[in-house]
């Protein structure tokens, strides 16, 4: 069983079990429980590290009161990760400053705590990686890499039109990732552009429609509105904004 206990620790455990009149099953459970908990803790720590979050903060620390229009119950339900088991997607839509990135990473962190494999990446970073893979003919390997996560979070989609202008294959590369994951695993997309603007942003209407269909089919759509968390609040110092 590869249980990390010394001979002395085992002797102590056997004596305690004998003195307490424990059954063999009770003794084995007590011997293994601490080890199992330690292994789970280490696995979760590794999952969080591998997720590459920019800020891994729990939902409990989010300031819900500042912007009561944010659908708290819906977001807390998503943090239960049932959508991952159902292989469904999430789309967060809203203007900058509403906490979309913060919230989606908190959902990703909650998924890690439930021992799900998660990866966080911005749209620009993803496109840069795929463009490099296209150049050195490893694109199929990279698509398979991004297809393996139970939850892939793609943040900042549509935030910078330059990324599409720099790479003429941008729309096709994004589509490859979405198509490889569609109905197999869950993808979370965070964007500040409405669905009707995707064709203009991607520069390819048929491809945009195909990508949009795969993203939103059966997905939970969260449209955020309200005040920006980046607007100076009373008592805030400028360098804290």
LOSEGU-301847 format. One record per residue (C-alpha): residue number from 1; residue in three letters; x, y, z. Coordinates in Angstrom, 3 decimals, decimal comma, always signed. Last residue first. Layout:
BEGIN
   seq   type       east      north         up
   NUM    Ala          X          Y          Z
...
REM end
This chain:
BEGIN
   seq   type       east      north         up
   241    Unk     -7,184    +50,632     -7,828
   240    Unk     -4,883    +50,311     -4,813
   239    Unk     -2,331    +52,812     -6,132
   238    Unk     -4,933    +55,595     -6,166
   237    Unk     -5,653    +55,168     -2,428
   236    Unk     -9,176    +54,108     -1,587
   235    Unk    -11,119    +56,026     +1,060
   234    Unk    -14,215    +56,465     -1,064
   233    Unk    -14,055    +54,159     -4,030
   232    Unk    -12,007    +54,632     -7,185
   231    Unk    -13,523    +52,790    -10,177
   230    Unk    -11,764    +49,443    -10,723
   229    Unk    -14,593    +47,427     -9,226
   228    Unk    -16,752    +48,668    -12,088
   227    Unk    -20,413    +49,192    -11,347
   226    Unk    -23,162    +47,087    -12,866
   225    Unk    -23,609    +44,385    -15,441
   224    Unk    -22,514    +40,775    -15,786
   223    Unk    -24,051    +38,373    -18,271
   222    Unk    -23,565    +34,766    -17,119
   221    Unk    -24,368    +32,203    -19,804
   220    Unk    -24,467    +28,584    -18,618
   219    Unk    -23,757    +26,441    -21,666
   218    Unk    -25,994    +23,849    -23,326
   217    Unk    -24,673    +24,868    -26,740
   216    Unk    -22,919    +28,200    -26,104
   215    Unk    -19,353    +27,262    -27,037
   214    Unk    -19,987    +24,803    -29,852
   213    Unk    -22,523    +27,054    -31,586
   212    Unk    -20,254    +30,078    -31,154
   211    Unk    -17,384    +28,247    -32,844
   210    Unk    -19,530    +27,220    -35,809
   209    Unk    -21,008    +30,705    -36,123
   208    Unk    -17,580    +32,325    -35,892
   207    Unk    -16,262    +29,942    -38,538
   206    Unk    -19,101    +30,873    -40,891
   205    Unk    -18,642    +34,633    -40,196
   204    Unk    -14,861    +34,834    -40,548
   203    Unk    -13,218    +38,052    -39,350
   202    Unk    -13,009    +36,756    -35,790
   201    Unk    -14,086    +40,077    -34,277
   200    Unk    -16,734    +40,820    -36,895
   199    Unk    -18,206    +37,338    -36,630
   198    Unk    -18,096    +37,473    -32,838
   197    Unk    -20,045    +40,737    -32,588
   196    Unk    -23,482    +39,102    -32,346
   195    Unk    -22,261    +37,135    -29,322
   194    Unk    -21,553    +40,248    -27,298
   193    Unk    -17,946    +41,301    -26,682
   192    Unk    -16,321    +41,622    -23,244
   191    Unk    -15,335    +37,963    -22,980
   190    Unk    -14,633    +35,190    -20,505
   189    Unk    -14,890    +31,649    -21,868
   188    Unk    -15,134    +28,617    -19,589
   187    Unk    -14,655    +25,255    -21,307
   186    Unk    -15,926    +21,918    -20,046
   185    Unk    -14,997    +18,473    -21,362
   184    Unk    -16,143    +16,141    -24,111
   183    Unk    -19,172    +17,996    -25,524
   182    Unk    -16,824    +20,358    -27,435
   181    Unk    -13,201    +20,052    -26,299
   180    Unk    -11,483    +19,464    -29,641
   179    Unk    -13,924    +21,886    -31,328
   178    Unk    -13,104    +24,694    -28,905
   177    Unk     -9,357    +24,201    -29,313
   176    Unk     -9,451    +23,965    -33,109
   175    Unk    -11,792    +26,958    -33,286
   174    Unk     -9,268    +29,193    -31,531
   173    Unk     -6,676    +28,174    -34,112
   172    Unk     -8,999    +28,778    -37,067
   171    Unk     -9,949    +32,240    -35,836
   170    Unk     -6,322    +33,196    -35,266
   169    Unk     -4,963    +31,943    -38,626
   168    Unk     -4,244    +35,491    -39,835
   167    Unk     -2,128    +36,119    -36,752
   166    Unk     -1,172    +39,729    -36,004
   165    Unk     -4,652    +41,078    -36,742
   164    Unk     -6,279    +38,568    -34,415
   163    Unk     -4,005    +39,523    -31,509
   162    Unk     -4,430    +43,200    -32,296
   161    Unk     -8,152    +42,984    -31,643
   160    Unk     -7,445    +42,932    -27,924
   159    Unk    -10,140    +42,192    -25,350
   158    Unk    -12,043    +39,770    -27,599
   157    Unk    -11,427    +36,741    -25,380
   156    Unk     -9,946    +38,034    -22,127
   155    Unk     -9,928    +34,690    -20,302
   154    Unk     -9,972    +31,141    -21,631
   153    Unk    -10,618    +28,781    -18,706
   152    Unk    -10,133    +25,105    -19,584
   151    Unk    -11,980    +22,700    -17,287
   150    Unk    -11,598    +18,910    -17,263
   149    Unk     -8,247    +19,444    -18,952
   148    Unk     -7,236    +17,055    -21,762
   147    Unk     -8,169    +19,154    -24,803
   146    Unk     -5,474    +21,750    -24,148
   145    Unk     -2,716    +19,159    -24,543
   144    Unk     -4,402    +17,517    -27,539
   143    Unk     -4,468    +20,901    -29,290
   142    Unk     -0,809    +21,389    -28,380
   141    Unk     +0,172    +18,010    -29,835
   140    Unk     -1,744    +18,695    -33,054
   139    Unk     -0,033    +22,089    -33,402
   138    Unk     +3,469    +20,632    -33,179
   137    Unk     +4,551    +21,678    -36,677
   136    Unk     +7,177    +24,222    -35,523
   135    Unk     +5,287    +27,228    -36,901
   134    Unk     +1,857    +25,959    -35,930
   133    Unk     +3,084    +25,338    -32,405
   132    Unk     +4,300    +28,934    -32,193
   131    Unk     +0,888    +30,147    -33,364
   130    Unk     -0,801    +27,869    -30,830
   129    Unk     +1,217    +29,317    -27,943
   128    Unk     +0,601    +32,915    -29,020
   127    Unk     -3,103    +32,224    -29,502
   126    Unk     -3,367    +30,745    -26,022
   125    Unk     -1,477    +33,640    -24,474
   124    Unk     -3,751    +36,143    -26,245
   123    Unk     -6,923    +34,326    -25,175
   122    Unk     -5,758    +34,316    -21,579
   121    Unk     -4,967    +31,038    -19,851
   120    Unk     -6,301    +29,072    -16,878
   119    Unk     -6,031    +25,287    -16,744
   118    Unk     -8,094    +22,979    -14,541
   117    Unk     -7,850    +19,299    -13,631
   116    Unk    -10,618    +18,493    -11,134
   115    Unk     -9,766    +17,438     -7,581
   114    Unk    -12,757    +19,072     -5,847
   113    Unk    -10,343    +21,709     -4,518
   112    Unk     -9,291    +22,209     -8,142
   111    Unk    -12,918    +22,906     -9,077
   110    Unk    -13,133    +25,548     -6,336
   109    Unk    -10,011    +27,166     -7,776
   108    Unk    -11,611    +27,246    -11,232
   107    Unk    -14,724    +28,908     -9,806
   106    Unk    -12,463    +31,448     -8,096
   105    Unk    -10,690    +31,937    -11,424
   104    Unk    -14,027    +32,641    -13,074
   103    Unk    -14,912    +35,176    -10,389
   102    Unk    -11,671    +37,161    -10,555
   101    Unk    -11,661    +37,225    -14,334
   100    Unk    -15,274    +38,440    -14,503
    99    Unk    -14,888    +41,025    -11,739
    98    Unk    -16,919    +43,834    -13,291
    97    Unk    -13,903    +45,910    -14,345
    96    Unk    -14,124    +45,344    -18,075
    95    Unk    -17,511    +45,043    -19,727
    94    Unk    -19,577    +41,896    -19,596
    93    Unk    -19,993    +38,319    -20,775
    92    Unk    -19,031    +35,213    -18,787
    91    Unk    -19,568    +31,999    -20,760
    90    Unk    -19,629    +28,630    -19,010
    89    Unk    -19,509    +25,247    -20,724
    88    Unk    -21,089    +21,863    -20,027
    87    Unk    -19,384    +18,500    -19,600
    86    Unk    -22,090    +17,326    -17,171
    85    Unk    -19,451    +16,495    -14,555
    84    Unk    -17,900    +19,894    -15,217
    83    Unk    -21,270    +21,632    -14,842
    82    Unk    -21,558    +20,085    -11,375
    81    Unk    -18,494    +22,102    -10,353
    80    Unk    -19,931    +23,290     -6,998
    79    Unk    -18,421    +26,681     -7,883
    78    Unk    -21,122    +27,000    -10,543
    77    Unk    -23,721    +27,114     -7,767
    76    Unk    -21,825    +29,975     -6,115
    75    Unk    -21,949    +31,817     -9,434
    74    Unk    -25,700    +31,338     -9,821
    73    Unk    -26,364    +32,362     -6,222
    72    Unk    -24,236    +35,501     -6,552
    71    Unk    -25,846    +36,860     -9,709
    70    Unk    -23,885    +40,159     -9,903
    69    Unk    -26,414    +42,999     -9,585
    68    Unk    -25,387    +43,508     -5,938
    67    Unk    -22,112    +45,227     -6,968
    66    Unk    -20,328    +46,535     -3,885
    65    Unk    -22,046    +44,007     -1,626
    64    Unk    -20,558    +40,954     -3,342
    63    Unk    -16,971    +41,773     -2,406
    62    Unk    -15,261    +38,436     -3,110
    61    Unk    -13,358    +36,810     -0,228
    60    Unk    -15,697    +33,804     +0,116
    59    Unk    -15,321    +33,143     -3,603
    58    Unk    -11,806    +31,863     -2,970
    57    Unk     -8,776    +33,634     -4,470
    56    Unk     -6,340    +32,110     -6,961
    55    Unk     -5,028    +35,143     -8,830
    54    Unk     -3,236    +34,669    -12,169
    53    Unk     -4,101    +30,990    -12,096
    52    Unk     -1,579    +28,629    -13,659
    51    Unk     -3,787    +25,512    -13,254
    50    Unk     -0,664    +23,407    -12,626
    49    Unk     -0,123    +25,053     -9,232
    48    Unk     -3,730    +24,522     -8,205
    47    Unk     -3,613    +20,875     -9,301
    46    Unk     -0,338    +20,324     -7,422
    45    Unk     -1,767    +21,751     -4,210
    44    Unk     -4,842    +19,558     -4,684
    43    Unk     -2,662    +16,464     -5,099
    42    Unk     -0,636    +17,331     -1,996
    41    Unk     -3,779    +17,726     +0,087
    40    Unk     -5,187    +14,454     -1,241
    39    Unk     -1,957    +12,638     -0,376
    38    Unk     -2,017    +14,045     +3,150
    37    Unk     -5,641    +13,036     +3,649
    36    Unk     -4,936     +9,505     +2,453
    35    Unk     -1,973     +9,256     +4,810
    34    Unk     -4,022    +10,468     +7,760
    33    Unk     -6,816     +8,009     +6,993
    32    Unk     -4,589     +4,968     +6,412
    31    Unk     -3,768     +3,899     +9,956
    30    Unk     -7,149     +4,883    +11,354
    29    Unk     -8,939     +2,964     +8,611
    28    Unk     -6,719     -0,082     +9,080
    27    Unk     -7,411     -0,163    +12,810
    26    Unk    -11,144     +0,211    +12,323
    25    Unk    -11,128     -2,588     +9,741
    24    Unk     -9,129     -4,933    +12,005
    23    Unk    -11,566     -4,259    +14,826
    22    Unk    -10,614     -1,898    +17,625
    21    Unk    -10,432     -3,090    +21,242
    20    Unk     -9,119     +0,256    +22,438
    19    Unk     -6,016     -1,276    +24,029
    18    Unk     -5,391     -3,467    +20,974
    17    Unk     -5,857     -0,597    +18,553
    16    Unk     -3,561     +1,615    +20,611
    15    Unk     -0,944     -1,145    +20,711
    14    Unk     -1,155     -1,689    +16,945
    13    Unk     -0,826     +2,042    +16,295
    12    Unk     +2,217     +2,276    +18,547
    11    Unk     +3,839     -0,717    +16,811
    10    Unk     +3,130     +0,851    +13,405
     9    Unk     +4,666     +4,140    +14,470
     8    Unk     +7,741     +2,296    +15,741
     7    Unk     +8,100     +0,383    +12,457
     6    Unk     +7,898     +3,641    +10,528
     5    Unk     +4,845     +4,714     +8,562
     4    Unk     +4,696     +5,922     +4,957
     3    Unk     +1,982     +3,691     +3,505
     2    Unk     +3,081     +2,251     +0,163
     1    Unk     +0,000     +0,000     +0,000
REM end
